[in-house]
Amino acid sequence: MSDLVWVPQSCTLPTEERPLRVAEWDALFSERLTSMSRPQPLRLRLDLAGGPGVEERVRDLVARESDCCSFFTFTTTPGEDLIGLDISVDRAHEAVLDALAARTAGAEESP
């Protein structure tokens, strides 16, 4: 999924910055993802390994993503060893969540 055709028109992040943002998400997933689930079609649940600065990193990325893609709803649940990240969208953006879930699943399967 190297092309970004799945990024919706409603995203206000400048086009040239989109690959960098996707790379940030990919790095977070590959470094910290411990599990993922899709409890509902419009909701993705991620568990990320905690550690020094991880919660701040997640909150910063979520805040910046919310600024450009207001259709996302992020809920961060800090824990001692895990940080829960719930990502929800409305029905019109289900395909975007599908693409994000696919990227996440790819990171989960990587060594």
C-alpha positions in Angstrom: 0.0 0.0 0.0 2.8 2.4 -0.9 0.5 4.7 -2.9 -1.8 6.9 -0.8 -4.9 6.8 -3.0 -6.9 5.6 0.1 -6.3 9.0 1.8 -9.6 10.8 1.7 -10.2 14.2 0.1 -11.3 15.5 3.5 -7.7 15.1 4.8 -6.2 18.6 5.0 -2.5 17.5 5.4 -0.5 18.9 2.5 0.0 16.1 -0.1 3.8 16.3 0.2 3.6 15.7 3.9 1.4 12.6 3.7 4.1 10.0 3.1 6.0 11.3 6.1 2.9 11.0 8.4 2.3 7.5 7.1 5.9 6.6 7.9 5.4 7.9 11.4 2.4 5.6 11.9 4.3 2.7 10.3 7.3 3.3 12.7 5.0 3.4 15.7 3.3 0.2 14.7 6.5 -1.7 13.8 8.2 -0.6 17.1 5.3 -0.8 19.6 2.4 -2.8 18.4 1.6 -5.8 20.6 -1.9 -6.6 19.4 -4.8 -5.3 17.4 -8.4 -6.1 17.0 -11.4 -4.8 15.1 -14.2 -5.0 17.7 -16.6 -3.2 15.4 -16.5 -2.3 11.7 -15.9 1.4 12.5 -13.5 0.8 15.4 -9.9 -0.4 15.5 -8.2 -1.3 18.9 -4.4 -1.2 19.2 -2.3 -2.2 22.1 1.2 -0.5 22.1 4.1 -1.4 24.3 4.8 1.3 26.8 8.1 2.8 27.7 9.8 6.1 28.3 8.2 8.8 26.1 5.9 6.4 24.3 2.6 7.9 25.6 3.8 11.4 24.7 4.7 10.2 21.2 1.3 8.6 20.7 -0.6 11.6 22.0 1.5 13.9 19.8 0.9 11.8 16.7 -2.9 11.5 17.5 -3.2 15.3 18.0 -1.5 16.0 14.7 -3.6 13.4 12.9 -6.8 14.8 14.4 -5.9 18.3 13.1 -5.8 17.1 9.5 -8.3 14.3 9.5 -11.1 15.3 11.8 -13.2 12.3 10.9 -11.0 10.2 13.2 -11.8 9.8 16.9 -8.8 8.7 19.0 -9.0 7.4 22.5 -5.7 6.8 24.3 -5.7 4.7 27.5 -2.4 4.8 29.3 -1.3 1.8 31.3 1.8 0.7 33.1 3.1 -1.6 30.3 0.6 -1.0 27.5 -1.0 2.0 25.9 -4.4 1.4 24.4 -5.3 3.3 21.3 -8.9 3.1 20.0 -9.5 4.6 16.5 -13.0 5.2 15.3 -14.5 6.7 12.2 -17.9 7.4 10.8 -19.5 5.1 8.1 -18.3 7.4 5.3 -14.7 6.8 6.3 -14.8 3.1 6.9 -12.5 2.4 3.9 -9.8 4.7 5.5 -10.0 2.6 8.7 -9.8 -0.5 6.6 -6.6 0.8 5.1 -5.2 1.7 8.4 -6.0 -1.7 9.8 -4.3 -3.3 6.8 -1.1 -1.3 7.5 -1.3 -2.2 11.1 -1.7 -5.9 10.4 1.3 -5.7 8.1 3.4 -4.3 10.9 2.1 -6.9 13.3 3.2 -9.7 11.0 6.7 -8.2 10.4 9.5 -9.7 12.5 
